Amino acid sequence: MDIKNISIDFPLVPYIELDGGYAMCFRCGNEVTPMQNKCSKCHQLQDWSWFNKDN
């Protein structure tokens, strides 16, 4: 799958960086938080549906 073929308006699940446990934008690698709907660097929509925001 080529990331360039995916629209920034299609929500992508961020990946978790193994060394520090930070959530990273799948498109550009910028750190994102559950409070962010879009990456501040590349504006990729983030999919946080897997993350329990209540805890």
Secondary structure as GFF3:
##gff-version 3
##sequence-region A 1 55
A	DSSP	three_ten_helix	3	5	.	.	.	ID=ss1
A	DSSP	beta_strand	15	16	.	.	.	ID=ss2
A	DSSP	beta_strand	23	24	.	.	.	ID=ss3
###
